[in-house]
């Protein structure tokens, strides 16, 4: 069944539509591999700060730490006039480790915290932390150099453990991957077997035809009954064909209710490149079919021809025309329901 113009257009369009989802999957997988979701969602347990530091040195950034005793430094991280987090410290084996605890955890800022479990993101201390250590050392009667010499390089940042954000990012990445993989699968299917494309399926159903007979009939019409051609748009005695790079469509001319066009200015960094036209059709089914990325000349040629040869088509996207099209579609559906009802009654009477 391959080798004909319609199937060739379906393959080209599907190949074009394949590019974005493939890129999306690759980008999402790269982001997924860059973010340590397993480390975030399943932080390694550590009993004490030194065990957590050992985990950090092995490449882990998140830990669930049991701490026997933490002391309040008297310093907070402020957000406006409200404390956002508080600095606590643990002193074991002549080694000081600082913790940044969320204000939700230490609302009343207790001077001591005993036997607690805390989930943290382990970071190297930054300039803000060193400023706090310098100020804190003065309160203890230490020199800043002396304090820094016994301080762990790693800060246990509970405030930086944004679990909810990672959940949102993870869900978004999985949604992008799944959705993109569906698009990849569908477009690969259309490339491999173009006769399962929706355009072809709608044609089979409209005439209750076998696949082989429908393809043969459609190709004979396209090759032998052309009355007009404009770019990659064609009109035969019975159908309008759009074999464009963005979409492929086959529309029975007697089922077009309304048509209109819309121009689009294509720009690149403020530089106007060209104006393209999109031709829209509303069918008796109520579906909107479009032919995008066309030249203004081709669209004008098509609309002029159809306006002259098919006066039943309503032209122009106005409020009145839209309502008239809706009334026509509503009346058509009503007649179709009556026909189906008569057929059912006829079968019952037999």
C-alpha positions as CSV (number, residue, x, y, z in Angstrom):
1,X,0.0,0.0,0.0
2,X,3.0,2.3,0.2
3,X,4.5,4.6,-2.4
4,X,1.6,6.9,-3.0
5,X,1.4,10.6,-2.5
6,X,-1.0,10.6,0.5
7,X,1.1,7.9,2.4
8,X,4.3,9.8,1.6
9,X,2.8,13.0,3.0
10,X,1.6,11.2,6.2
11,X,5.2,9.8,6.7
12,X,6.8,13.2,6.2
13,X,4.4,14.9,8.6
14,X,4.8,12.2,11.2
15,X,8.6,12.3,10.9
16,X,8.4,16.1,11.5
17,X,6.0,15.6,14.5
18,X,8.5,13.0,15.9
19,X,11.3,15.5,16.4
20,X,9.9,17.5,19.4
21,X,8.8,14.5,21.5
22,X,12.1,12.7,20.9
23,X,13.9,15.9,22.0
24,X,11.6,16.2,25.0
25,X,12.3,12.6,26.1
26,X,16.0,13.2,25.8
27,X,15.9,16.5,27.7
28,X,13.7,15.0,30.5
29,X,16.0,12.0,30.8
30,X,19.0,14.2,31.1
31,X,17.3,16.3,33.8
32,X,16.3,13.1,35.6
33,X,19.8,11.7,35.5
34,X,21.2,15.0,36.8
35,X,18.9,15.2,39.8
36,X,19.5,12.4,42.4
37,X,15.9,11.5,43.0
38,X,16.7,8.2,44.7
39,X,19.0,10.1,47.1
40,X,16.2,12.7,47.8
41,X,13.3,10.2,48.2
42,X,15.4,7.6,50.1
43,X,18.0,9.5,52.2
44,X,20.6,7.3,53.8
45,X,20.3,7.0,57.6
46,X,23.2,8.2,59.7
47,X,23.7,8.1,63.4
48,X,25.5,11.3,64.2
49,X,27.0,14.1,62.1
50,X,30.3,12.3,61.4
51,X,28.6,9.3,59.8
52,X,26.6,11.8,57.7
53,X,29.8,13.5,56.6
54,X,31.2,10.1,55.6
55,X,28.1,9.6,53.4
56,X,28.6,13.0,51.8
57,X,32.2,12.0,51.0
58,X,30.9,8.9,49.2
59,X,28.7,11.1,47.0
60,X,25.4,11.3,48.9
61,X,23.8,14.7,49.4
62,X,20.8,13.8,51.5
63,X,20.7,12.1,54.9
64,X,18.3,11.2,57.6
65,X,20.3,11.8,60.7
66,X,19.8,10.9,64.4
67,X,21.4,13.5,66.6
68,X,21.6,13.1,70.4
69,X,21.8,16.8,71.3
70,X,21.7,20.1,69.4
71,X,22.3,23.5,70.8
72,X,20.8,26.8,69.7
73,X,23.4,29.3,68.4
74,X,21.1,32.3,68.9
75,X,21.3,33.2,65.2
76,X,18.5,32.9,62.7
77,X,18.0,33.3,59.0
78,X,15.4,36.0,58.5
79,X,12.8,36.5,55.8
80,X,11.6,40.1,56.3
81,X,10.7,40.4,60.0
82,X,10.1,36.7,60.4
83,X,12.7,33.9,61.1
84,X,12.9,31.5,58.2
85,X,15.3,29.1,59.9
86,X,17.6,28.8,62.9
87,X,21.2,27.8,63.3
88,X,21.9,24.9,65.7
89,X,25.2,23.1,66.4
90,X,26.4,19.7,67.6
91,X,29.7,19.3,69.4
92,X,31.2,15.8,69.5
93,X,34.7,14.6,69.7
94,X,36.0,18.2,69.6
95,X,34.3,18.7,66.2
96,X,31.5,21.2,65.7
97,X,28.8,20.6,63.1
98,X,26.2,23.2,62.3
99,X,22.5,22.5,61.4
100,X,20.1,24.9,59.7
101,X,16.6,23.9,61.0
102,X,13.4,25.2,59.5
103,X,11.3,27.6,61.7
104,X,8.4,25.1,61.3
105,X,10.5,22.5,63.2
106,X,11.9,24.9,65.9
107,X,9.0,27.4,66.3
108,X,9.9,28.3,69.9
109,X,13.7,28.1,69.4
110,X,14.5,25.7,72.3
111,X,18.0,26.1,73.6
112,X,18.5,22.3,73.3
113,X,17.1,19.6,71.2
114,X,17.5,16.0,72.4
115,X,17.4,12.7,70.4
116,X,15.9,14.0,67.2
117,X,15.8,12.7,63.7
118,X,16.2,15.3,60.9
119,X,16.3,15.0,57.1
120,X,18.9,17.3,55.7
121,X,20.6,18.3,52.5
122,X,24.4,18.3,53.1
123,X,26.1,21.4,51.7
124,X,29.6,22.9,52.0
125,X,29.5,26.0,54.2
126,X,29.2,29.3,52.3
127,X,30.1,32.9,53.1
128,X,26.9,33.5,55.0
129,X,27.6,30.5,57.2
130,X,31.2,31.6,57.8
131,X,29.9,35.1,58.9
132,X,27.6,33.4,61.3
133,X,30.4,31.3,62.7
134,X,32.6,34.3,63.1
135,X,29.9,36.1,65.1
136,X,29.0,33.0,67.1
137,X,32.7,32.4,68.1
138,X,32.8,35.8,69.7
139,X,29.8,34.8,71.9
140,X,31.7,31.7,73.1
141,X,34.9,33.7,73.7
142,X,36.7,31.9,70.8
143,X,38.6,33.4,67.9
144,X,37.0,33.0,64.5
145,X,40.0,31.0,63.3
146,X,39.8,28.7,66.3
147,X,36.1,28.1,65.7
148,X,36.6,27.5,62.0
149,X,39.4,25.0,62.7
150,X,37.1,22.7,64.7
151,X,34.0,23.2,62.4
152,X,33.0,20.6,59.9
153,X,33.2,21.8,56.3
154,X,29.7,20.3,55.7
155,X,26.5,22.0,56.9
156,X,23.4,20.0,57.6
157,X,20.7,22.0,56.0
158,X,17.2,20.9,56.9
159,X,15.7,24.1,55.4
160,X,17.3,23.2,52.0
161,X,15.6,19.8,51.9
162,X,12.8,20.8,49.5
163,X,11.0,17.5,49.3
164,X,7.8,18.9,47.9
165,X,9.6,20.6,45.1
166,X,11.3,17.4,44.1
167,X,8.0,15.6,44.1
168,X,6.6,18.2,41.7
169,X,9.6,18.1,39.4
170,X,9.5,14.3,39.4
171,X,5.8,14.2,38.5
172,X,6.4,16.8,35.7
173,X,9.3,14.8,34.3
174,X,7.4,11.5,34.4
175,X,4.4,13.2,32.7
176,X,6.7,14.7,30.0
177,X,8.4,11.3,29.4
178,X,5.2,9.3,29.3
179,X,3.3,11.8,27.1
180,X,6.3,12.2,24.7
181,X,6.8,8.5,24.5
182,X,3.1,8.1,23.5
183,X,3.7,10.7,20.8
184,X,6.9,9.0,19.6
185,X,5.1,5.6,19.5
186,X,2.1,7.0,17.6
187,X,4.2,8.9,15.0
188,X,6.5,5.9,14.5
189,X,3.4,3.8,13.9
190,X,2.1,6.3,11.3
191,X,5.5,6.2,9.6
192,X,5.6,2.4,9.5
193,X,1.9,1.9,8.6
194,X,0.4,5.1,7.3
195,X,-3.0,3.5,6.6
196,X,-3.8,3.6,10.3
197,X,-3.5,7.4,10.4
198,X,-6.7,9.2,11.6
199,X,-7.2,10.7,8.1
200,X,-7.4,7.3,6.6
201,X,-9.4,5.7,9.3
202,X,-12.1,8.4,9.0
203,X,-12.2,7.8,5.3
204,X,-12.7,4.0,5.9
205,X,-15.5,4.6,8.3
206,X,-17.3,7.2,6.2
207,X,-17.8,4.7,3.4
208,X,-17.7,1.4,5.4
209,X,-14.9,0.3,3.1
210,X,-12.2,-2.3,3.5
211,X,-8.7,-0.8,3.9
212,X,-7.5,-2.0,0.6
213,X,-10.5,-0.8,-1.3
214,X,-10.6,2.6,0.5
215,X,-6.9,3.3,-0.2
216,X,-7.4,2.4,-3.9
217,X,-10.5,4.5,-4.2
218,X,-8.9,7.5,-2.5
219,X,-5.7,7.3,-4.6
220,X,-7.7,7.0,-7.9
221,X,-9.7,10.1,-6.9
222,X,-6.5,12.0,-6.0
223,X,-4.6,11.1,-9.2
224,X,-7.4,11.2,-11.7
225,X,-9.9,13.8,-10.6
226,X,-7.9,16.8,-9.7
227,X,-9.5,20.1,-10.7
228,X,-7.2,22.4,-8.9
229,X,-3.8,22.6,-7.2
230,X,-2.3,25.3,-5.0
231,X,1.1,24.5,-3.3
232,X,0.5,21.3,-1.3
233,X,-3.3,21.7,-1.4
234,X,-5.4,20.0,-4.0
235,X,-9.1,19.9,-4.9
236,X,-10.7,17.0,-6.8
237,X,-14.4,16.6,-7.8
238,X,-15.2,15.3,-4.3
239,X,-12.5,16.2,-1.8
240,X,-10.1,18.8,-0.5
241,X,-6.6,17.4,0.2
242,X,-4.0,19.0,2.4
243,X,-0.7,17.2,2.1
244,X,1.3,19.8,4.2
245,X,4.3,19.5,6.4
246,X,2.3,20.2,9.5
247,X,-0.8,18.1,8.9
248,X,-2.5,15.9,6.4
249,X,-6.2,16.0,5.9
250,X,-8.8,14.8,3.4
251,X,-12.2,16.6,3.6
252,X,-15.3,15.8,1.6
253,X,-16.3,19.0,-0.1
254,X,-20.1,18.4,0.4
255,X,-19.5,18.2,4.2
256,X,-17.7,21.5,4.6
257,X,-20.0,23.9,6.5
258,X,-17.7,26.9,7.1
259,X,-14.3,28.2,6.1
260,X,-12.0,31.0,7.1
261,X,-8.4,32.0,7.1
262,X,-6.0,33.5,9.6
263,X,-2.6,35.1,8.9
264,X,0.5,34.7,11.1
265,X,3.6,36.9,11.2
266,X,6.7,34.7,11.8
267,X,9.5,36.5,13.5
268,X,12.9,35.6,14.8
269,X,14.4,37.9,17.6
270,X,12.2,40.8,16.4
271,X,13.1,40.3,12.7
272,X,10.0,39.7,10.6
273,X,10.6,36.8,8.3
274,X,7.4,36.0,6.5
275,X,3.6,35.9,6.8
276,X,2.0,32.5,6.6
277,X,-1.7,31.7,6.3
278,X,-3.8,29.0,8.0
279,X,-7.0,27.8,6.3
280,X,-9.7,26.5,8.6
281,X,-12.7,24.4,7.8
282,X,-15.6,23.3,10.0
283,X,-17.2,20.1,8.9
284,X,-20.7,18.7,9.5
285,X,-19.2,16.5,12.2
286,X,-18.3,19.8,14.1
287,X,-14.6,19.1,13.8
288,X,-12.2,21.9,13.0
289,X,-9.7,21.0,10.2
290,X,-6.8,23.2,9.5
291,X,-4.2,23.6,6.8
292,X,-1.3,25.7,8.3
293,X,1.9,27.2,7.0
294,X,0.5,28.1,3.6
295,X,1.3,31.1,1.4
296,X,-1.3,33.8,1.1
297,X,-1.5,33.3,-2.7
298,X,-2.3,29.5,-2.4
299,X,-4.9,30.1,0.3
300,X,-6.5,32.9,-1.9
301,X,-6.6,30.6,-4.9
302,X,-8.3,27.8,-2.8
303,X,-10.9,30.1,-1.2
304,X,-11.7,31.8,-4.5
305,X,-12.3,28.5,-6.2
306,X,-14.4,27.0,-3.4
307,X,-16.4,30.2,-3.0
308,X,-17.4,30.0,-6.7
309,X,-18.0,26.3,-7.1
310,X,-19.4,25.5,-3.7
311,X,-21.8,28.3,-2.6
312,X,-23.1,26.3,0.4
313,X,-19.8,27.0,2.3
314,X,-20.0,29.9,4.7
315,X,-16.9,32.1,4.6
316,X,-15.6,34.4,7.3
317,X,-15.1,34.0,11.0
318,X,-17.9,36.2,12.3
319,X,-20.3,35.7,15.2
320,X,-23.2,35.4,12.8
321,X,-21.4,32.9,10.6
322,X,-20.4,30.8,13.6
323,X,-24.0,30.7,14.8
324,X,-25.3,29.8,11.3
325,X,-22.7,27.0,11.1
326,X,-23.8,25.6,14.5
327,X,-27.4,25.6,13.4
328,X,-26.6,23.7,10.2
329,X,-24.5,21.1,12.1
330,X,-27.3,20.8,14.7
331,X,-29.9,20.2,12.0
332,X,-27.6,17.6,10.3
333,X,-27.0,15.7,13.5
334,X,-30.8,15.7,14.1
335,X,-31.4,14.2,10.6
336,X,-28.6,11.6,11.2
337,X,-30.3,10.5,14.5
338,X,-33.6,10.1,12.7
339,X,-32.0,8.1,9.9
340,X,-30.4,5.7,12.4
341,X,-33.7,5.4,14.3
342,X,-35.6,4.5,11.1
343,X,-32.9,1.9,10.3
344,X,-33.3,0.3,13.7
345,X,-37.0,0.3,13.5
346,X,-36.8,-1.2,10.0
347,X,-34.6,-4.1,11.2
348,X,-36.9,-4.8,14.1
349,X,-39.9,-5.0,11.8
350,X,-38.1,-7.5,9.6
